[in-house]
């Protein structure tokens, strides 16, 4: 600490507050010693000690009265801070009532930071349900092996995230088939929805070589570029990017989650459900629970005869917050928890 302050002073900078990282809370005499040799008030020596979760850090800093130090130094009026919601969130992380294991079946699972927003959304939704979500990374390509049942043994939910490219697609479709047939809660995001539609078309509708035109041209391209996009040559120009509105239909799991008919969610994709096959998919039991306002683009799908099988074309993880878990993640984790309770018998 002294060395860092010395370097700052050489640059003509006198620190107002020192935040000291340590394994345990700093003792009073240590604080006073640091304050003396670094020329700051002892109250301005903040102890940032190790905590169970990074989400506890704001509570630690508030207990150390850092908020008062900052407002005082900037000559701002003091405000009474209410952290009840944040404290409840942290309590949900620290004191879960049970643990559920959820498989994330993707192609980048060796680097889970590729799914960082999804991992955080699971923390938020786990705390909202007072459960600890244990992530089981599953390489999509491994799902094509004969030991798929062993690979997914013990999981209470399966999530297929977004992505681009053909690698791992057939494995994702196999994992979705396993979730559908075994009534395991399933959540598909972006490409996850597209894979779910392909799986349903192949194995329920009888379109054996159904696929996305992104990967293979067949007479059953249930996922395709929209007609207005096909003549665009520049790849970026076909991307549906950013926030778009969506209409949610009553008496669906999507409506049960959102509690409203109108939502706005963030998108990043260029392929959509092919409307040419929409009627056949619906006739065989696929529920289209969300559409664009003009009813041209499928935004959400689900299954009736399944505890919780929901997929969306957008990225809900991007709107999940610590004290406001995204409704779809919250309900998915709840469904996984209920599945776990039934499966274990307690």
PyMOL commands that set and color helices and strands:
alter all, ss='L'
color gray80, all
select helices_A, chain A and resi 2-10+28-38+42-44+54-63+66-73+84-94+112-128+140-144+148-151+169-181+191-203+227-229+235-238+253-258+275-283+316-319+327-344
alter helices_A, ss='H'
color red, helices_A
select strands_A, chain A and resi 18-22+45-49+98-106+131-139+157-160+186-189+211-212+221-224+240-248+262-269+272-273+286-291+298-303+309-312
alter strands_A, ss='S'
color yellow, strands_A
deselect
rebuild
show_as cartoon
